[in-house]
Amino acid sequence: MTPTRQLAAIMFVDIAGFTALMGADEATAMQLRDKLKNKLTEQTSLHCGRIIKFSGDGALCSFESAGESVRAAIAVQLSIKGWALLRCHTVTVQHDAQRHSHLRWRYLS
């Protein structure tokens, strides 16, 4: 497959204080992580994105546009506002990405 270039908006999300929470209350930490993963899966799908990788309490997501990534980030942040103990760090950046396959991405700076 010939590599193609495309503009990709990248969003990274992780749970603030997750390591400390795991040490204090592992069951609650895992429940919050699962709730975040479910909400993130829902919002990336609704906003033309996909989760590239979910590991531990963090997720790397890709979107077709910066606007969609920001809308997804806002939706995730607003949806977790009422969840006790959960604060999320969300960073959205836009990169020129060269896609080699549907599973591997190389980000060009």
N, C-alpha and C positions, 0 to 999 in steps of 0.2 A: 504494500500500500504506500503510495506517495504521500509524504508528510504534507499537511496543509497548515497554513497559518490562520489564526483567528484571534480576535480580541476576547479575552475572558476576564470576568470580574470574579475575584476570589474572596471568599469570606471564611474567616477562622473564628470558631466559637469554642470557649472553654468555660468551665464552672470555676468561679473565683473561690479559693479556699478549699478546693476539693480534697487535697491531700490531708489537710487537718481534719476535715469532716470525716474522711475514711477512718482516721485514727480514733476519732471520738465515737462515731456511730456508723459503722459500715453498712448496715441495712438501710438506713435513711439515705446515705450517700448513693447507694446503688439505685434506690427508688427514684431519686432526683435525676440521676444520670439517665435512667430509662425514660422518664417523662420528657427530659430534654431531647433525647434521641427521637422519640415519637413526634414531638412538636417540630423538630428540625426537619424530619422526613416529610412531614405534611407541608411545611412552608417552602421547602426547596422545590417540591413538586408543583405547588401552586404558583411559584414565581419563576418557572422555566429554568430550574437549576437541578443540580444533583450533588449528592454527597460523594466526594472522592474517597474520603477515608474518615472513619470514626474510630478513634482509639482512646481508651480510658475515658476521660471526661471531655475530650476535645474532638472537634470535627473540622475538616477542611472541605469546603463546598465551592462549586464552580457555577457561575451563572452566565447567561448570554449577554447580559448588560449590567452596567454598574447600577442603574436604576432598579432593576429587579433584585439585585443583591442587597441594596439598601432597604427596599421594601420588605424583603424577607427578614433582614436583621431587625428592623423595627417591629415586625409582627412577632418574632420570637421574643424580643425584649418585653413587649407589652403583655404577651401571654404568660410569661413567668413572673410578672410583677407581683402577683398574689401568692406565689409559692413561698412558703416559709423557708428560710436558709439559703435560697438560691439566688445568686447574682451571677450574671454572665458577662464575660468579656467578649465583645464582638468587634472584629476588625474587618473592614472591607477594603480591598485594593483592586486596582485594575491593571492587568498585565497583558502583554502581547505573548500569546502562548502558541507553541508549535505542537500540534497534535500528531503523535506517532501512531497511536492506536486508541481505542476507546478506554483502555485501562491505564495507560501511562501518559503523563504530561511532563513536558520540560518547560519551565517558566523562564522566560528571557527577560533580563532586566536592562 
